[in-house]
Amino acid sequence: MQRNSIGKDHQLTVRMLIIGLMLVMAYLALFGLLLISGMNPVFVFVIGIGMVLFQYFMSDKLVLKTTGAKPVTKEEQPKLHEIIERLSKIGGIPKPRTIAIMDTEAPNAFATGRSPKHATVAVTQGLLNKLNDEELEGVIGHELAHIKNRDMMVMTWASLIVVIAGFLMQMLFWMSLFGGVGGHRRQGNGGQAMAMMMVLYIGVIIIYFISQLLISTLSRYRELAADREGAIITGSPTNLASALQKISGQIAQIPEKDLRRVEHANAFFIIPALQGNAIASLMSSHPPTEMRVARLIEMQRHNWHLLR
Amino acid sequence: MRLFRTLFKNSNRLGSDESDILSTILRVTNQSTGGEKDINLSGAATLLLNTNEHPFFTDINTSLKELDKELFVSTIRTPLRGLKSDMYNSCWIIFENYNNQKMVDDINSVSSHIANLGLGNNMTAAILKGTIKNQSFYWICNYRTSKFYPLAPLENDIRDNELEMKIGSLLASMAIPLEPHENWYSLSDIPI
């Protein structure tokens, strides 16, 4: 019992299953709603799946483009490559194809790619500067766990419903604008169609928000699972715990600019340099840091290493 | 005390004697006794100045020789030494091999002299070398804000932020005016 509860967090698995079931129900509700209102669900789903597939296959390239992450070779970043190579081996996944660095001070990292064979791991320069080697391992372990757990795939497909509902919401909005004019003129049957359209519209909005909520909950559970898996890969939950405290806490506010440069740019310190706030927005799909740290420390306290 | 009286005479920043932060540091380090609070000065400091191409700084070593003659005729000590750092167009005045009390007195004399020349606005920071439980760090005293922050450089411009945070909370508990974290700017190539 003890051993099992350490290797896999059953409670977390059950919770993910419940969220998964609720998502399936949301899909069924959407499907039913479309059938009742006389729209062709197959047509709508095909469009949605098309959009998701595009995202799925292009994600690694798109993400590198939008974040400005630059791939680095083993010669340029031997330490980073060495850590990723070693931890991938321990985790039983191939070494990610692309390893990249973003030239920003805010400490952060991400993993993407549709499968372990097409994975990308990127870290910011700020992360490399602020963390020591053990903490960096903790973060890399977490990102590799995302790859191992195929979170990119899970989350992309889970968000299919949000994509479809969002697309329907827009479509119905425009249809109600134009269809609305015709409906007023015709009365009778037209009025009924109008009412049906309103029901569909409201139903889609409700499904959209509920599935959005379900997906961010699922995302937080996947984060906790990756924290756990990552800790098993690195062999030390406290590495990630200490890294998380560093990158989300006050240390993240400490600037790296030289005092003399600031003195030149802004002689009287009237405008405080903008720092650190960018992280908060990226973390919103994540559980609160205190919770993640507490769980990691809890993991360390139990004899979790018996499992290795 | 003299330093900050002179420097901040016109800027409404001067309050009580507590505004003399160099003396505050000296007092705190003299009080600190072993254990967690084992925090010290190590007899070396430097003043960081923004030259603005003023002749006093561009020919800093001649200026300091003059200053030595003028201010420290009777004292036996290492003559003041200056360094020009070109990247940021700034210069350092170096105080080394000192008794801590004497060092703080001399920094005050030199700074008030510079301020009297009308160059108070050129002073960026006083940097004092210190140790905490045998780990070395710098006390950075920002002249613009008259507050302190700790700086603990490791190699390659990387800093030990954790140690800095530790020192910061210790300093705050000793009622030293501390810069907010977002003003803990880096300083590379400190010559002491």
Contacts between the chains, C-beta under 8 A, distances in Angstrom:
chain1	res1	chain2	res2	distance
A	129	B	158	5.6
A	129	B	159	7.9
A	130	B	161	6.0
A	246	B	161	7.1
A	246	B	162	7.4
A	250	B	165	6.6
A	250	B	181	5.1
A	251	B	161	4.6
A	251	B	162	7.1
A	251	B	165	6.1
A	251	B	181	7.8
A	253	B	180	8.0
A	253	B	181	4.2
A	253	B	182	4.8
A	254	B	159	7.6
A	254	B	161	5.5
A	254	B	164	7.0
A	254	B	181	5.4
A	254	B	182	7.5
A	254	B	184	4.7
A	255	B	182	6.4
A	255	B	183	7.6
A	255	B	184	6.6
A	255	B	185	5.5
A	255	B	186	7.1
A	256	B	159	7.9
A	256	B	186	5.5
A	257	B	185	5.6
A	257	B	186	6.4
A	258	B	88	7.1
A	258	B	185	6.3
A	258	B	186	5.2
A	258	B	187	6.2
A	258	B	188	6.1
A	259	B	48	7.6
A	259	B	124	6.6
A	259	B	125	6.3
A	259	B	140	7.3
A	259	B	142	7.6
A	259	B	185	3.9
A	259	B	186	6.9
A	259	B	187	5.1
A	260	B	48	7.3
A	260	B	50	7.4
A	260	B	88	3.7
A	260	B	90	5.3
A	260	B	124	6.7
A	260	B	187	7.3
A	261	B	88	6.6
A	262	B	185	5.4
A	263	B	50	6.0
A	263	B	88	7.9
A	263	B	124	5.3
A	263	B	144	7.8
A	264	B	50	7.7
A	264	B	88	6.8
A	264	B	89	8.0
A	267	B	144	7.7
A	268	B	144	6.4
A	269	B	144	5.5
A	269	B	145	6.1
A	269	B	183	7.0
A	272	B	180	8.0
A	272	B	182	5.7
A	272	B	183	7.2
A	273	B	182	6.6
A	275	B	182	5.2
A	276	B	182	7.2
